[in-house]
């Protein structure tokens, strides 16, 4: 099966079965079997979802009648053809030829003329179509209206920068396992492997690669010398202020990057528990711990159902990486723009408050709860913390003194693209004695 047919089948899985893009890729047996074109498939997939709204608009300008729903694969085929013509360096004639030939593989030979005509029309009319796209901000920025409205409402001075950052290729950051190497030693290993890299700001173990690489090329990845983790996510451990003999909870732990960072940073904890609701996501936790040779207790349970996983001993530190809209990591998950809805955000907000309320009861006096989201929406972040403080006079905000992100009254907010980081929110909540 050709790479382009695999690509449009994955798009169909995402848009019609509402399966997240990463899952659709990782569960596609045909994708996993091939090696040669994996990079091309992923580039087309992520780029197409990044610019889907704009590409669909362009397609509609070039077709007289909408493509029937039963022929959705044909629609996606034309859209990935348009993506390649507009955003990739593949020669135009090769894009047209490969896209048209895929019709035969799809047993849609009748559509070859249509595909050829649409793509060639775009080549001729691209300048006019690109000008048309800029007249509508939904099309120009390739974001749904509800999302643009939310971002513009919360960040009236920064919304255009945020949306622009959502549409770029994300950088690749590494976290060096300090139990196996220090950062300087690992940078030397990268240099020997021909991988250009530099130290990352704000974190002692962070590295920024000049260009993303496949994990197989990273020295010592399989033996646990290094992990892939965005710089924003690496900030959590320092804020937790870990000390020996503490009892630690990571409340919504998968895929395990922050859990692993905790265990790498403080080896003399009294106890470490990672809780994850979904069995499939918990498997990632197990595999992360195994690769990094880390010891910790993993509980596959809903964190809200404390009677099923908690032994009654309160925690010194709780990390709550709360379920959220993920609006701060759209550049890594561009399908969010097409899969999420404004009504879902309201439901998530309610769940966030439920979780923080339950976990607050598990925290010792003088303990610290670190509330984290990869969201930029204020209702999930500072507004939620404000409401929580109003209910809990024993809760005190511990100021985060740092140069990263933006200071708010209730924590620090990183916006997408600031210092080349993902969008994250952090709030340190201390529990005072009543």
C-alpha positions in Angstrom: 0.0 0.0 0.0 1.3 3.4 -0.9 2.3 6.0 1.7 -0.4 8.4 0.5 -3.1 5.8 0.9 -2.0 5.0 4.4 -2.0 8.8 5.1 -5.5 9.4 4.1 -6.8 6.3 5.9 -5.3 7.7 9.1 -6.9 11.1 8.4 -10.2 9.3 8.0 -9.7 7.5 11.4 -9.1 10.9 13.1 -11.9 12.9 11.5 -14.6 10.3 11.3 -13.9 8.1 14.4 -12.6 11.0 16.5 -9.4 9.1 17.3 -6.5 11.4 18.3 -3.8 11.6 15.7 -1.0 10.1 17.7 -3.2 7.1 18.6 -4.3 6.7 15.0 -0.7 6.6 13.8 0.6 4.3 16.5 -2.3 1.9 16.0 -2.1 1.7 12.2 -0.5 -1.7 11.4 0.4 -0.7 7.9 2.2 2.4 9.1 4.1 0.4 11.7 5.2 -2.2 9.0 6.8 0.3 6.7 10.0 2.1 7.5 11.0 4.0 4.4 8.2 6.6 4.2 7.3 7.0 7.9 8.8 10.5 8.0 7.0 11.6 4.9 3.7 10.2 6.2 4.0 12.0 9.5 5.1 15.2 7.9 2.0 15.2 5.6 -0.3 14.2 8.5 0.8 16.8 11.0 1.0 19.5 8.3 -2.4 18.6 6.9 -4.0 18.8 10.4 -2.1 22.0 11.1 -3.6 23.7 8.0 -6.7 21.6 7.5 -9.3 24.4 7.7 -7.4 26.5 5.2 -6.8 23.5 2.8 -10.4 22.5 2.9 -11.4 26.1 2.1 -9.0 26.1 -0.9 -10.4 22.8 -2.1 -13.9 24.1 -1.9 -12.9 27.0 -4.1 -11.6 24.6 -6.8 -14.5 22.1 -6.9 -17.9 22.9 -8.3 -19.8 20.3 -6.2 -18.9 19.1 -2.7 -17.5 15.6 -2.6 -20.0 13.0 -1.3 -19.5 11.8 2.2 -19.1 8.2 1.0 -16.1 9.4 -1.0 -14.4 11.1 2.0 -11.1 9.4 1.2 -11.1 11.2 -2.1 -11.6 14.5 -0.3 -8.6 13.8 2.0 -6.5 12.7 -1.0 -7.0 16.1 -2.7 -6.3 17.9 0.6 -3.0 16.2 1.2 -2.1 17.0 -2.4 -2.8 20.6 -1.7 -0.8 20.5 1.4 2.2 19.1 -0.5 1.9 21.8 -3.2 1.5 24.7 -0.8 3.9 23.7 2.1 6.4 21.1 1.0 9.4 21.2 -1.3 8.2 18.2 -3.5 8.2 19.2 -7.2 4.7 20.1 -8.4 4.7 17.4 -11.1 5.6 14.7 -8.6 2.8 15.7 -6.3 0.2 15.7 -9.1 1.5 12.4 -10.5 1.6 10.6 -7.1 -1.8 11.9 -6.0 -3.5 11.0 -9.2 -2.0 7.5 -9.3 -3.3 6.9 -5.8 -6.8 7.0 -7.3 -6.2 3.7 -9.0 -5.1 2.1 -5.7 -8.3 3.4 -4.2 -10.3 1.8 -7.1 -11.5 5.3 -8.0 -10.1 5.6 -11.5 -13.1 7.8 -12.3 -11.7 10.5 -10.0 -8.2 10.8 -11.7 -9.4 13.6 -13.9 -10.9 15.5 -11.0 -7.8 15.2 -8.8 -5.6 16.2 -11.7 -7.7 19.2 -12.5 -8.0 20.5 -8.9 -4.3 20.2 -8.2 -3.3 21.9 -11.5 -5.9 24.6 -10.9 -4.3 25.3 -7.6 -0.8 25.5 -9.2 -2.2 28.1 -11.6 -4.3 30.1 -9.1 -2.3 29.7 -5.9 -1.6 33.5 -5.5 -5.2 34.5 -5.8 -6.3 31.6 -3.5 -3.8 32.6 -0.9 -5.0 36.2 -1.0 -8.6 35.0 -0.6 -7.6 32.9 2.4 -6.3 36.0 4.2 -9.7 37.7 4.1 -11.1 35.4 6.8 -9.2 34.9 10.0 -10.6 31.4 10.5 -9.2 30.3 7.2 -6.0 32.4 7.4 -5.0 31.0 10.8 -6.6 27.6 10.3 -8.3 27.6 13.7 -12.0 27.1 14.4 -14.0 30.2 15.4 -14.7 29.1 19.0 -11.0 28.6 19.7 -10.0 31.9 18.1 -12.7 33.6 20.2 -11.5 32.0 23.4 -7.9 32.8 22.9 -8.6 36.4 21.8 -10.9 36.8 24.9 -8.2 35.6 27.3 -5.2 37.1 25.6 -6.3 40.2 23.6 -2.7 41.5 23.2 -1.1 38.1 22.4 -3.8 36.0 20.5 -2.2 36.4 17.1 1.2 35.4 18.3 -0.3 32.4 20.1 -2.2 31.2 17.0 0.9 31.7 14.8 2.9 29.6 17.3 0.3 26.9 17.2 1.0 26.5 13.4 4.7 25.9 13.5 6.8 22.8 13.8 7.6 22.2 17.5 11.2 22.0 18.7 12.6 18.8 20.2 13.8 18.9 23.8 15.6 16.2 25.8 15.9 15.6 29.5 19.2 14.0 30.6 18.9 11.3 33.2 21.1 12.7 35.9 21.7 9.3 37.4 23.5 8.2 34.2 25.1 11.4 32.8 25.3 15.0 33.4 24.2 17.4 30.7 27.7 18.3 29.5 28.7 14.6 29.1 25.5 13.9 27.1 26.1 16.9 24.8 29.5 15.4 24.0 27.8 12.1 23.1 25.3 14.0 20.8 28.2 15.8 19.1 29.9 12.5 18.4 26.7 11.2 16.9 26.5 14.2 14.6 23.5 15.7 16.4 23.7 19.5 16.8 22.3 20.6 20.2 22.7 23.2 23.0 21.7 23.6 26.6 18.1 24.5 27.3 17.2 27.5 29.5 15.8 27.2 33.0 16.4 23.5 33.5 19.7 21.8 34.7 19.1 18.7 32.6 17.4 20.1 29.5 18.8 20.0 26.0 17.4 21.6 22.8 18.2 19.9 19.5 18.9 22.0 16.5 16.6 19.7 14.5 14.3 16.9 15.6 15.7 13.4 15.1 14.3 9.8 15.4 14.7 8.4 18.9 16.8 5.5 17.5 19.5 8.1 16.7 19.7 9.3 20.3 22.7 7.8 22.2 21.7 5.7 25.1 17.9 6.2 24.7 17.0 2.6 25.1 19.2 2.2 28.2 17.6 5.2 29.8 20.2 7.9 29.5 17.8 10.5 28.1 14.1 11.1 27.5 12.1 13.4 25.2 10.3 16.1 27.1 9.4 19.6 26.3 11.1 22.3 28.4 7.8 23.5 29.9 7.1 20.1 31.3 10.6 19.8 32.8 9.9 22.8 35.1 7.6 20.8 37.3 10.3 19.0 39.4 12.1 22.1 40.6 8.8 23.6 41.7 7.9 20.5 43.8 11.0 21.2 46.0 11.6 17.5 46.6 13.4 16.3 49.7 14.4 12.8 51.0 11.9 10.7 52.9 8.9 12.5 51.4 5.7 10.8 50.4 4.9 11.8 46.8 1.8 11.5 44.5 1.7 12.0 40.8 -2.1 12.1 40.3 -2.7 11.9 36.6 0.6 10.4 35.6 0.7 9.0 32.1 2.7 9.0 29.9 5.1 9.3 32.8 7.6 12.0 31.8 7.1 14.0 35.0 6.9 10.9 37.2 10.3 9.7 35.8 11.8 13.1 36.3 10.7 13.1 40.0 12.3 9.7 40.5 15.5 10.6 38.6 15.8 13.8 40.7 15.3 12.4 44.2 16.2 8.8 44.8 15.6 8.8 48.5 11.9 9.4 48.6 9.9 7.4 51.3 7.2 6.5 48.8 6.2 7.4 45.2 2.8 6.6 43.8 1.7 7.3 40.2 -2.1 7.1 39.5 -3.5 6.7 36.0 -7.1 6.0 35.1 -6.7 4.5 31.6 -5.1 1.1 31.3 -3.6 1.8 27.9 -2.0 5.0 29.1 -0.8 3.3 32.2 1.1 0.9 30.0 3.2 3.8 28.8 4.0 4.5 32.5 5.2 0.9 33.0 7.4 1.1 29.8 8.9 4.4 30.8 9.8 3.2 34.2 11.3 0.0 32.7 13.4 1.9 30.1 14.8 4.3 32.8 15.2 1.5 35.4 13.0 3.4 38.0 11.1 2.1 40.9 7.7 3.4 41.8 4.2 2.2 42.6 1.7 2.5 39.7 -2.0 2.4 40.4 -4.4 2.0 37.5 -7.4 3.7 39.0 -9.6 6.8 38.8 -7.8 9.2 41.1 -11.2 10.4 42.3 -12.0 7.0 43.8 -9.5 7.2 46.6 -10.8 4.1 48.5 -9.6 2.0 45.6 -5.9 3.1 45.6 -5.0 5.2 48.6 -3.6 3.6 51.8 -4.6 6.6 54.0 -1.1 8.1 54.5 -1.1 11.7 53.4 1.3 13.1 50.9 4.1 15.8 51.3 3.9 16.7 47.7 1.1 16.1 45.1 1.7 16.8 41.4 -1.6 17.3 39.6 -1.1 17.5 35.9 -4.8 18.0 35.3 -6.8 16.8 32.4 -7.2 19.9 30.2 -8.1 21.4 26.8 -4.4 21.0 25.7 -4.7 24.4 24.1 -1.0 25.0 25.0 0.3 22.1 22.9 -1.6 22.5 19.7 1.7 22.7 17.8 2.4 19.1 18.9 -1.2 18.0 18.5 -2.8 19.9 15.7 -5.8 17.6 15.5 -7.0 19.2 18.7 -8.4 22.1 16.6 -10.7 19.7 14.8 -11.6 17.2 17.5 -12.3 19.4 20.5 -15.4 21.6 21.0 -16.2 24.5 23.3 -18.7 22.4 25.2 -16.0 19.9 26.0 -13.9 22.6 27.6 -16.7 23.3 30.1 -16.9 19.6 31.1 -13.1 19.5 31.6 -13.3 22.6 33.8 -15.7 20.8 36.1 -13.5 17.7 36.3 -10.5 19.8 37.1 -12.2 21.3 40.2 -13.4 17.9 41.3 -9.9 16.4 41.2 -8.2 19.3 43.0 -10.8 19.2 45.7 -10.3 15.5 46.3 -6.5 15.6 46.2 -6.4 18.6 48.6 -7.8 16.2 51.3 -4.9 13.9 50.7 -2.2 16.6 51.3 -0.4 17.0 54.7 -0.4 20.3 56.5 2.5 22.3 55.2 2.5 20.1 52.1 2.5 21.4 48.5 0.2 20.7 45.6 1.5 21.6 42.2 -1.3 22.3 39.8 -0.3 22.0 36.2 -2.1 22.2 32.8 -0.9 22.4 29.2 -3.7 24.9 28.6 -3.7 28.7 28.0 -7.4 29.2 28.9 -7.9 31.2 32.0 -10.9 29.3 33.2 -8.7 26.2 33.5 -5.9 28.1 35.1 -5.9 31.3 37.2 -9.7 31.5 37.3 -9.9 28.0 38.7 -7.3 28.6 41.3 -9.0 31.8 42.3 -12.3 29.9 42.9 -10.4 27.2 44.8 -8.8 29.7 47.1 -12.2 31.3 47.9 -13.3 27.9 49.2 -10.1 27.1 51.1 -8.7 29.8 53.4 -6.0 27.3 54.5 -4.6 27.4 51.0 -1.8 29.8 50.2 -0.2 30.6 46.8 3.5 30.1 46.9 5.0 32.6 44.5 7.0 31.2 41.6 10.1 33.4 41.3 11.5 32.8 37.8 12.2 34.4 34.5 10.1 32.0 32.4 6.5 32.7 31.5 4.1 35.4 32.7 3.4 36.1 36.3 -0.3 36.0 37.3 -1.9 36.4 40.7 -2.3 32.7 41.0 0.8 31.1 39.3 2.8 31.5 36.1 1.6 31.1 32.5 3.8 30.1 29.6 2.2 31.0 26.2 3.0 28.8 23.2 6.2 29.8 21.6 7.5 31.9 24.5 11.2 30.9 24.8 10.4 28.2 22.2 8.3 26.4 24.8 4.9 24.7 24.9 2.0 26.6 26.6 1.8 25.5 30.3 0.4 26.9 33.6 1.8 26.2 37.0 0.4 27.1 40.4 2.1 26.1 43.8 -0.5 25.6 46.5 0.7 25.3 50.1 -1.6 23.8 52.8 -1.4 25.8 56.0 -2.6 24.5 59.3 -6.2 25.6 60.0 
